Amino acid sequence: MHKSIFIILIAVLGSFSACTKQVKYSEKEVNQLLDDWHKAAADADLEKYFGLMTKNATYIGTDPSERWTRQEFHNFCEPYFEKGTTWDFKAFDRKIYTSEDKKIIWFDELLNTWMGVCRASGVLVMEDNEYKISHYHLSVTIKNESIKEFLKINQD
């Protein structure tokens, strides 16, 4: 009887320890994951690109209609990736932030793109014991002194 209680106690304490253990985090690895994700797009590597996203990821693009689930975004991207006509975004200013327990990472980055400089932000979470992109939001940047001109264009 005492032996079975001891075994149960060890199992409970072990599972509690696993739940409270901090997640391993390396800023270098996070930067590499994001750079690999952008490179997978440039290389038209659909499997790798979507493999670095969570199963329930959201992608928000520059057009007001572009709020996609992972599957919707996959469906949109697939023909472009198959033709090799994708995009090549290069991050040049990225800031990374983490929750205290390192289970959630968020970031913002500036990117050189075919649209000029864009800004993006996103969230990484643990899925299958590795960080993956859960949310990504891309936006076009506009200098403040050009905003009135932009507003005229946007009203068309």
LOGUVEX-123220 format. One line per 5 residues: for each residue x, y, z of N, C-alpha, C, O. Coordinates in Angstrom, 2 decimals. Layout:
<recs>
X:Y:Z:X:Y:Z:X:Y:Z:X:Y:Z  ...
</recs>
This chain:
<recs>
0.82:-1.20:0.00:0.00:0.00:0.00:0.86:1.25:0.00:0.64:2.16:-0.80  1.86:1.30:0.91:2.71:2.48:0.99:3.53:2.66:-0.27:3.80:3.79:-0.69  3.92:1.54:-0.89:4.70:1.60:-2.11:3.89:2.23:-3.25:4.42:3.04:-4.01  2.61:1.88:-3.37:1.77:2.43:-4.43:1.52:3.93:-4.21:1.48:4.69:-5.18  1.36:4.36:-2.96:1.18:5.79:-2.67:2.46:6.54:-3.03:2.40:7.64:-3.58
3.61:5.96:-2.73:4.89:6.57:-3.06:5.04:6.73:-4.57:5.50:7.77:-5.05  4.66:5.71:-5.33:4.75:5.76:-6.79:3.83:6.84:-7.34:4.22:7.59:-8.24  2.62:6.93:-6.82:1.67:7.96:-7.26:2.22:9.34:-6.93:2.14:10.25:-7.76  2.78:9.50:-5.74:3.34:10.79:-5.33:4.49:11.19:-6.27:4.58:12.35:-6.67  5.35:10.26:-6.61:6.46:10.54:-7.53:5.91:10.95:-8.90:6.41:11.90:-9.50
4.90:10.26:-9.38:4.31:10.59:-10.69:3.69:11.98:-10.68:3.87:12.75:-11.63  2.96:12.32:-9.61:2.33:13.64:-9.51:3.39:14.73:-9.45:3.29:15.73:-10.15  4.40:14.54:-8.62:5.47:15.54:-8.50:6.24:15.67:-9.82:6.64:16.77:-10.19  6.45:14.58:-10.50:7.15:14.62:-11.79:6.37:15.39:-12.83:6.94:16.17:-13.59  5.05:15.17:-12.87:4.24:15.91:-13.85:4.15:17.38:-13.48:4.12:18.23:-14.36
4.10:17.69:-12.19:4.09:19.09:-11.76:5.39:19.76:-12.16:5.39:20.90:-12.62  6.49:19.07:-11.97:7.81:19.61:-12.34:7.88:19.88:-13.83:8.42:20.90:-14.25  7.34:18.98:-14.64:7.36:19.17:-16.09:6.52:20.38:-16.50:6.88:21.08:-17.45  5.42:20.63:-15.79:4.54:21.76:-16.11:5.18:23.09:-15.74:4.91:24.10:-16.39  6.00:23.11:-14.72:6.57:24.37:-14.26:7.95:24.64:-14.83:8.51:25.71:-14.63
8.51:23.68:-15.54:9.85:23.83:-16.09:9.86:24.92:-17.15:8.94:25.00:-17.97  10.88:25.76:-17.13:10.98:26.81:-18.13:11.38:26.23:-19.47:12.13:25.26:-19.56  10.87:26.83:-20.51:11.16:26.42:-21.87:12.53:26.98:-22.26:12.87:28.11:-21.93  13.29:26.18:-22.96:14.59:26.64:-23.45:14.35:27.71:-24.52:13.50:27.55:-25.39  15.11:28.79:-24.45:14.93:29.90:-25.37:16.28:30.45:-25.78:17.16:30.64:-24.94
16.45:30.69:-27.04:17.66:31.31:-27.56:17.24:32.34:-28.60:16.58:32.00:-29.58  17.63:33.58:-28.39:17.30:34.63:-29.36:17.88:34.29:-30.73:17.26:34.57:-31.76  19.06:33.70:-30.75:19.69:33.31:-32.01:18.82:32.30:-32.75:18.63:32.41:-33.96  18.28:31.31:-32.02:17.42:30.31:-32.65:16.11:30.91:-33.16:15.62:30.52:-34.21  15.57:31.86:-32.42:14.34:32.53:-32.86:14.61:33.32:-34.14:13.83:33.26:-35.09
15.71:34.06:-34.16:16.08:34.79:-35.38:16.26:33.83:-36.54:15.84:34.13:-37.66  16.89:32.70:-36.29:17.12:31.71:-37.36:15.79:31.16:-37.88:15.62:31.01:-39.09  14.86:30.86:-36.97:13.55:30.36:-37.38:12.87:31.37:-38.30:12.35:30.99:-39.35  12.85:32.63:-37.91:12.18:33.65:-38.71:12.90:33.87:-40.04:12.26:34.02:-41.08  14.23:33.88:-40.01:14.98:34.01:-41.27:14.74:32.81:-42.17:14.60:32.96:-43.39
14.69:31.61:-41.59:14.42:30.40:-42.38:13.03:30.45:-43.00:12.82:30.01:-44.13  12.07:31.01:-42.25:10.70:31.13:-42.76:10.66:32.05:-43.97:10.06:31.73:-44.99  11.31:33.20:-43.85:11.36:34.13:-44.99:12.10:33.50:-46.17:11.70:33.67:-47.32  13.18:32.78:-45.89:13.96:32.13:-46.95:13.13:31.03:-47.64:13.22:30.86:-48.85  12.35:30.30:-46.87:11.49:29.26:-47.46:10.52:29.87:-48.46:10.24:29.27:-49.49
10.01:31.06:-48.17:9.15:31.75:-49.14:9.94:32.11:-50.38:9.49:31.87:-51.50  11.12:32.69:-50.20:11.95:33.10:-51.34:12.34:31.89:-52.19:12.47:32.01:-53.41  12.54:30.73:-51.56:12.92:29.50:-52.26:11.72:28.72:-52.77:11.87:27.66:-53.37  10.52:29.25:-52.54:9.27:28.57:-52.93:9.18:27.16:-52.32:8.75:26.22:-52.98  9.59:27.05:-51.07:9.56:25.77:-50.35:8.30:25.75:-49.47:8.34:26.10:-48.29
7.20:25.36:-50.07:5.90:25.39:-49.42:5.86:24.56:-48.14:5.33:25.00:-47.13  6.44:23.36:-48.19:6.41:22.47:-47.04:7.16:23.09:-45.85:6.66:23.08:-44.72  8.33:23.61:-46.10:9.11:24.22:-45.01:8.41:25.49:-44.50:8.33:25.70:-43.29  7.92:26.31:-45.41:7.27:27.56:-45.03:6.11:27.29:-44.07:6.03:27.91:-43.00  5.23:26.39:-44.44:4.07:26.11:-43.59:4.42:25.19:-42.43:3.70:25.15:-41.43
5.51:24.46:-42.54:5.98:23.64:-41.43:6.46:24.47:-40.24:6.52:23.97:-39.12  6.81:25.72:-40.48:7.26:26.61:-39.41:6.12:27.41:-38.79:6.34:28.29:-37.96  4.89:27.09:-39.20:3.70:27.74:-38.65:2.89:26.73:-37.84:2.89:25.53:-38.13  2.20:27.22:-36.81:1.35:26.34:-36.02:0.16:25.88:-36.86:-0.16:26.47:-37.90  -0.49:24.84:-36.39:-1.65:24.30:-37.11:-2.81:25.30:-37.16:-3.63:25.27:-38.08
-2.88:26.19:-36.16:-3.98:27.17:-36.14:-3.47:28.60:-36.37:-4.05:29.56:-35.86  -2.40:28.73:-37.14:-1.79:30.04:-37.39:-2.74:30.98:-38.14:-3.65:30.55:-38.85  -2.48:32.27:-37.94:-3.20:33.33:-38.65:-2.17:34.19:-39.37:-1.13:34.53:-38.81  -2.46:34.54:-40.61:-1.60:35.43:-41.39:-2.45:36.62:-41.82:-3.51:36.45:-42.42  -1.97:37.82:-41.50:-2.66:39.04:-41.90:-1.76:39.78:-42.88:-0.64:40.17:-42.53
-2.24:39.95:-44.09:-1.47:40.60:-45.14:-1.76:42.09:-45.23:-2.42:42.67:-44.37  -1.26:42.71:-46.29:-1.36:44.15:-46.45:-2.73:44.61:-46.95:-3.13:45.74:-46.69  -3.45:43.77:-47.65:-4.78:44.12:-48.15:-5.80:43.91:-47.03:-5.69:42.95:-46.27  -6.80:44.80:-46.92:-7.80:44.64:-45.85:-8.52:43.29:-45.85:-9.03:42.87:-44.82  -8.56:42.63:-46.99:-9.24:41.32:-47.06:-8.35:40.17:-46.63:-8.82:39.04:-46.51
-7.07:40.42:-46.40:-6.11:39.35:-46.14:-5.97:39.02:-44.66:-5.01:39.41:-44.00  -6.94:38.31:-44.17:-6.90:37.75:-42.81:-7.20:36.28:-42.96:-8.35:35.86:-43.07  -6.12:35.48:-42.95:-6.24:34.09:-43.32:-5.92:33.14:-42.18:-5.04:33.40:-41.36  -6.64:32.04:-42.14:-6.22:30.91:-41.33:-5.02:30.28:-42.06:-4.73:30.62:-43.20  -4.35:29.39:-41.40:-3.21:28.72:-42.02:-3.63:28.04:-43.32:-2.95:28.16:-44.33
-4.76:27.33:-43.28:-5.21:26.60:-44.47:-5.60:27.56:-45.59:-5.27:27.32:-46.75  -6.30:28.64:-45.27:-6.66:29.63:-46.29:-5.41:30.25:-46.92:-5.35:30.43:-48.14  -4.43:30.56:-46.09:-3.19:31.15:-46.59:-2.43:30.13:-47.44:-1.85:30.48:-48.47  -2.43:28.89:-47.01:-1.80:27.81:-47.79:-2.45:27.72:-49.17:-1.75:27.65:-50.18  -3.77:27.73:-49.21:-4.50:27.65:-50.48:-4.15:28.82:-51.39:-4.00:28.66:-52.60
-4.01:30.01:-50.80:-3.64:31.20:-51.57:-2.21:31.06:-52.11:-1.95:31.35:-53.28  -1.29:30.62:-51.27:0.13:30.57:-51.62:0.50:29.46:-52.58:1.40:29.62:-53.40  -0.18:28.35:-52.49:0.22:27.14:-53.22:0.49:27.37:-54.71:1.53:26.93:-55.20  -0.40:28.04:-55.45:-0.11:28.23:-56.88:1.16:29.06:-57.13:1.90:28.80:-58.08  1.40:30.05:-56.29:2.60:30.89:-56.44:3.86:30.08:-56.14:4.85:30.18:-56.85
3.81:29.29:-55.08:4.96:28.46:-54.73:5.24:27.42:-55.82:6.39:27.15:-56.14  4.18:26.85:-56.38:4.34:25.85:-57.44:5.01:26.46:-58.67:5.81:25.79:-59.34  4.68:27.72:-58.99:5.28:28.42:-60.14:6.64:29.01:-59.80:7.39:29.42:-60.70  6.98:29.07:-58.50:8.24:29.69:-58.10:8.18:31.21:-58.11:9.22:31.87:-58.08  6.97:31.77:-58.15:6.79:33.23:-58.18:6.36:33.72:-56.80:5.23:34.15:-56.61
7.28:33.64:-55.86:6.97:34.02:-54.48:7.61:35.36:-54.17:7.86:36.16:-55.07  7.86:35.60:-52.93:8.41:36.88:-52.47:9.69:36.62:-51.69:9.93:35.52:-51.18  10.51:37.65:-51.61:11.79:37.54:-50.93:11.91:38.72:-49.96:12.40:39.79:-50.33  11.46:38.52:-48.74:11.52:39.57:-47.71:12.78:39.38:-46.87:13.09:38.27:-46.44  13.49:40.47:-46.66:14.72:40.42:-45.86:14.55:41.31:-44.63:14.42:42.53:-44.75
14.55:40.70:-43.47:14.44:41.45:-42.22:15.75:42.18:-41.96:16.83:41.63:-42.15  15.64:43.45:-41.53:16.86:44.19:-41.20:16.80:44.86:-39.84:17.81:45.41:-39.38  15.68:44.82:-39.20:15.58:45.38:-37.84:14.50:44.60:-37.12:13.30:44.84:-37.31  14.93:43.67:-36.28:13.97:42.81:-35.58:14.17:42.94:-34.08:15.30:42.94:-33.59  13.07:43.06:-33.36:13.08:43.09:-31.90:12.30:41.86:-31.42:11.23:41.56:-31.95
12.85:41.18:-30.43:12.24:39.95:-29.91:11.95:40.14:-28.43:12.77:40.67:-27.69  10.76:39.70:-28.01:10.31:39.81:-26.63:9.80:38.45:-26.18:9.30:37.68:-27.00  9.91:38.15:-24.89:9.44:36.86:-24.40:8.64:37.02:-23.11:8.84:37.95:-22.34  7.72:36.08:-22.92:7.03:36.00:-21.65:8.04:35.51:-20.61:9.08:34.95:-20.96  7.73:35.72:-19.36:8.65:35.34:-18.29:9.00:33.85:-18.33:10.14:33.47:-18.08
8.03:33.02:-18.65:8.28:31.57:-18.69:8.81:31.10:-20.04:9.03:29.91:-20.24  9.01:32.04:-20.98:9.58:31.77:-22.31:8.68:30.91:-23.20:9.14:30.38:-24.21  7.42:30.76:-22.83:6.53:29.94:-23.64:5.93:30.73:-24.80:5.49:30.13:-25.79  5.91:32.05:-24.69:5.37:32.90:-25.75:6.43:33.92:-26.12:7.02:34.57:-25.25  6.66:34.06:-27.41:7.61:35.03:-27.93:6.85:35.90:-28.92:6.05:35.40:-29.72
7.08:37.19:-28.87:6.51:38.07:-29.88:7.63:38.94:-30.42:8.67:39.13:-29.78  7.41:39.46:-31.61:8.47:40.20:-32.28:7.87:41.23:-33.21:6.70:41.16:-33.58  8.69:42.19:-33.59:8.37:43.06:-34.70:9.63:43.18:-35.54:10.74:43.03:-35.03  9.44:43.44:-36.82:10.58:43.51:-37.72:10.28:44.46:-38.87:9.14:44.62:-39.29  11.34:45.08:-39.37:11.26:45.83:-40.62:11.83:44.94:-41.70:12.78:44.19:-41.46
11.25:45.03:-42.88:11.63:44.14:-43.97:11.85:44.94:-45.25:11.10:45.86:-45.55  12.88:44.58:-46.00:13.03:45.06:-47.37:12.22:44.13:-48.24:12.44:42.92:-48.24  11.27:44.69:-49.00:10.38:43.89:-49.83:10.21:44.56:-51.19:10.70:45.67:-51.40  9.53:43.89:-52.10:9.21:44.49:-53.40:8.27:45.68:-53.24:8.13:46.48:-54.17  7.61:45.82:-52.08:6.70:46.94:-51.80:7.43:48.09:-51.12:6.80:49.08:-50.74
8.74:47.98:-50.96:9.50:48.92:-50.17:9.65:48.36:-48.76:9.55:47.16:-48.54  9.89:49.25:-47.81:10.04:48.80:-46.43:8.66:48.47:-45.85:7.75:49.29:-45.90  8.54:47.28:-45.32:7.31:46.86:-44.64:7.64:46.59:-43.18:8.79:46.40:-42.80  6.60:46.60:-42.37:6.74:46.24:-40.96:5.86:45.01:-40.73:4.78:44.88:-41.30  6.37:44.13:-39.88:5.59:42.95:-39.52:5.74:42.72:-38.03:6.72:43.12:-37.40
4.75:42.07:-37.49:4.83:41.62:-36.10:4.24:40.23:-36.05:3.48:39.82:-36.93  4.62:39.50:-35.01:4.14:38.14:-34.92:4.32:37.55:-33.54:4.92:38.15:-32.65  3.77:36.36:-33.40:3.81:35.62:-32.15:4.28:34.20:-32.44:3.83:33.56:-33.39  5.20:33.73:-31.61:5.65:32.34:-31.67:5.19:31.64:-30.40:5.23:32.21:-29.31  4.75:30.41:-30.56:4.36:29.59:-29.41:4.96:28.20:-29.59:5.39:27.83:-30.68
4.97:27.45:-28.50:5.46:26.09:-28.56:4.38:25.18:-29.13:3.23:25.20:-28.69  4.76:24.38:-30.12:3.89:23.36:-30.67:4.79:22.18:-31.00:5.79:22.34:-31.70  4.45:21.02:-30.52:5.27:19.82:-30.72:6.70:20.04:-30.25:7.66:19.64:-30.91  6.83:20.70:-29.09:8.13:20.96:-28.44:9.08:21.85:-29.23:10.29:21.79:-29.04  8.53:22.68:-30.11:9.37:23.65:-30.80:8.57:24.92:-31.07:7.34:24.88:-31.17
9.28:26.03:-31.17:8.61:27.28:-31.47:8.14:27.27:-32.91:8.84:26.81:-33.82  6.94:27.79:-33.10:6.39:27.96:-34.45:5.63:29.29:-34.49:5.23:29.82:-33.45  5.44:29.79:-35.70:4.74:31.05:-35.89:3.25:30.79:-35.77:2.67:29.98:-36.50  2.63:31.50:-34.83:1.20:31.36:-34.60:0.41:32.51:-35.21:-0.75:32.35:-35.58  1.06:33.66:-35.30:0.38:34.86:-35.80:1.42:35.73:-36.50:2.49:35.97:-35.95
1.09:36.21:-37.69:2.00:37.10:-38.42:1.16:38.19:-39.06:0.12:37.91:-39.66  1.62:39.42:-38.92:0.88:40.57:-39.45:1.85:41.45:-40.23:2.78:42.01:-39.66  1.63:41.55:-41.52:2.47:42.33:-42.42:1.77:43.63:-42.78:0.57:43.62:-43.08  2.49:44.74:-42.76:1.90:46.02:-43.17:2.91:46.83:-43.96:4.12:46.72:-43.76  2.40:47.64:-44.86:3.21:48.55:-45.64:3.45:49.79:-44.80:2.54:50.27:-44.12
4.66:50.32:-44.84:4.95:51.54:-44.08:4.79:52.76:-44.99:5.07:52.71:-46.18  4.34:53.83:-44.39:4.16:55.10:-45.10:4.74:56.20:-44.23:4.39:56.32:-43.05  5.60:57.00:-44.80:6.18:58.11:-44.05:5.08:59.11:-43.70:4.18:59.35:-44.50  5.15:59.67:-42.53:4.12:60.60:-42.06:3.90:61.75:-43.04:2.76:62.17:-43.24  4.96:62.26:-43.64:4.81:63.38:-44.57:4.09:62.98:-45.86:3.71:63.85:-46.65
3.91:61.68:-46.10:3.21:61.21:-47.30:1.80:60.72:-47.00:1.11:60.23:-47.90  1.35:60.84:-45.79:0.07:60.23:-45.40:-1.12:60.87:-46.13:-2.06:60.15:-46.49  -1.12:62.18:-46.36:-2.24:62.81:-47.06:-2.35:62.31:-48.49:-3.45:62.07:-48.98  -1.22:62.15:-49.16:-1.20:61.60:-50.51:-1.72:60.16:-50.51:-2.49:59.77:-51.38  -1.29:59.39:-49.52:-1.77:58.03:-49.38:-3.28:57.98:-49.17:-3.97:57.15:-49.78
-3.80:58.85:-48.33:-5.23:58.86:-48.06:-6.04:59.14:-49.33:-7.12:58.58:-49.52  -5.52:60.00:-50.20:-6.20:60.27:-51.47:-6.24:59.02:-52.33:-7.26:58.71:-52.94  -5.12:58.31:-52.39:-5.03:57.07:-53.16:-5.95:56.02:-52.56:-6.65:55.31:-53.29  -5.96:55.91:-51.26:-6.74:54.89:-50.56:-8.24:55.09:-50.70:-9.00:54.13:-50.54  -8.67:56.30:-51.01:-10.11:56.57:-51.14:-10.65:56.14:-52.50:-11.87:56.06:-52.68
-9.77:55.86:-53.45:-10.21:55.44:-54.79:-10.80:54.07:-54.78:-11.22:53.56:-55.82
</recs>
